[in-house]
Amino acid sequence: MLQDPRQITELYGVCNNYAIFAIGDEKDRRYGIIDRNGEIVAEPEFIEFSLQLGRYVQCCCTTGLSHNPSYRLYDMTMDGWVSIDSNKRPMPIPGHTGLFYTYIQHNRCGIQDYNGNQIIPEIYATIFRIGEYFMVQDPKTEKYGILTAEGKMVIPCILAFDRVSYSAGKVLVRQADKWFYVNNCGAQMFDWHEIVLPDDVLGVNLYSDRICYYIPCWKKLRGLDYRACGMLDTSGTELLPPIYFVIHGLNEKYFSVGDAETFFCGLTDSDGNTIIPADSGVYVWTPIKEDENMFIFQTEGSSNLNSGIVRIGPNKEIQEVLPARFVSPHWLPDSEAQGHGCIVLAQSICRHQEEILRAGVFSLTGEQLVPFEYDDILLGNDPERIAVCKGGEWFFINLKNERTLF
């Protein structure tokens, strides 16, 4: 176990029985990994970290400024490090367990497996999934080719697409001013409609079976360039006209749409039906992972964005779970503010004529589980190991507000 837990200056909620801790002040902070019992499995020698796909901890090994940072991946399921050179910056590939995108200098990318075997060499400008295969781009010709997950060439780099957008294995391309979907061999899918987009489209984002596009709008709002966004279904039928400054997919069912005049955001369903108007007074909608019909919303307060929670009912009615009377602490709307059916919110409390933030934990039904007595709370996926900070000291509690470690 850590020799002196009082040295901890940051502690992150347990994920798959592991947690990340830090020692040192903000300038010289270093991160490491402990197991469920507080035993060190990775010494605090990393300058930053992130969680990847709920299974891996990505640790940055580079010290000082670097244009080519190096990373290692700790596998919290297999209890060990992924055997890929940290200078190749491995990233797990969704849908391909045991395969990792790898990157080297000059933005060249490839794929290696868990043991560091080279599947696709790092010679391509870009690489992404297309069904069970991968599409790659030659950095010299800028043409595309297709390889299998075993690295076998299916189509050499001869596909001349001038725009490519992809999501969840679907790939939409533009060629000779025509937009269409391609199959895993790079051929046009003729059983799908050709997609008609405006001639001056600047870009396209795919969200599963929805196409969001944006076009230039020749005016400025609040001194900023304004891009008008619209949304189509997979057949090219318009679901939302290009009148929004942003359209962002929150989950499979709902989209956030931004009003260009006020910068407020509303909610629509995936068919473009308005759930909450875009002039609602809400600036940010954050999906709650455990329930696709629930959202944290943030409105303007006296000095902060005030947060509440709503649920979309079965008939698209709005059900208030918590009113917008909570202060959004610095970690919202990060995903770490959610875990095992709970949500962290903070409240402004006056002490000695000074307003301070104190964090607590709520259930998704609005019941307060942990009172507002902590400086910081970071959830993981273990209800017995919730990382909290109180008076500068970090330790773990459970949902009964009982201290469980340190």
Phi, psi and omega in degrees: 000159176308135181300318182218095181302341179292346177285345183294128178249352171205147180213131185246145186306148183296137173231119181053043177076005176245161176216156177256136177231162179225151171232158180093162179284178188300325183289321186246025186293140176230144187247146175219184183233137174238158176270189186299331183265005179089007177282138181285125174251343173217122183297152180286084182229005183258146186271344176197169180206165170205157176265135183241117174057024175071003183239328187245148167255122178266119183248131179270124184267343188291137174254139181075186180284138180208141176273355179222073183296150180249145185224148170240154178243124173261126182269110182282352175269319181267356177060051178185176181276143171290133188273061177234137180309127183298336179288350178261005171046065184295141176229126180298144181260117178303132177086356179227074181302129179094356175245148186220134168293140176232147187226140175235183181302159181065023174058040175264138186227156178205204181219136170234162176264184186302327184267008179086009177287138182281117178265310175231124184293155181279072180234002187254153181284328177207158179206138181201163182288143169221096190065230177269000179255184178230137174262135181234159179236129175289123183293338181274309183272342184064017176266162188250150173225177184225134179233157175280171177290351174263359177092006180279134181287123176263312177229124176294172184284076181235358184277116186262081175259136179262351171217139178221132174226142185215152177196132176051039177087347177274143181228123177250131184231161171241133178213128181052045177066015177243137177256132178203161176275150176238151178274185185286004171250009177081007181267150180298136179273098187286346176279357174253150179289147169291138185268126178262117178240157178303150182297328186261025181300134181271331181185168183223137171240131177263135172236090181055253182255027177232144180246118174254129181232160177222144182234159179290146174234121192277061172200163179246145175237124183055036178078004183251147173297140186245124175250128181271130184247142175225176183218139178237162169270183186293341178269356179095006178285133182288126177255323176225127180289161181283074181233003185253151179277344175202144170229122187229126178287123180269320174200195183293339187255334191226151178232146172266132180236134186258134176281126187289337182274321186254342187068012171285158182235138175250185179237138169233161171274180185290350175263005178087005178284133181289126174261311176227125184301155182289346177261034189285347185089003179263134179266326186221134170245127180240120181291145174265125191299323187282346183216112185292349179260007182244144182217143165276133176240149183233124179242167183286129175249192182294322180223352180221177170274120180277142186244146172215184181226135174234158173238139175272119184284175183297334177255026179067018175281154182266123179246118180281123177267314175222134179288165182279068179234015179251143179279136178280108178289175189297336185274351174275143006261038179299152182294337181290352175278002181232151175174148179033052174074023181230168178217142178264129174227160181235159178226144178278123183240136181268121176225126180054043178062024178233134178276122179232155178266135173230136186259149175219179182237135179240151169282170180281002172259002177095004179278131178281121183263324180234126185291166180283081180225007184246147176289328183203147175221133178230117184275154169234218178243020177238111183294349177268355183224081177255121183283127181225156176235131180217119181062031180085357181256133179258139176198181181249144172231173170249184184287355172267007181064033176258137179290129185242341180202141184070000000 
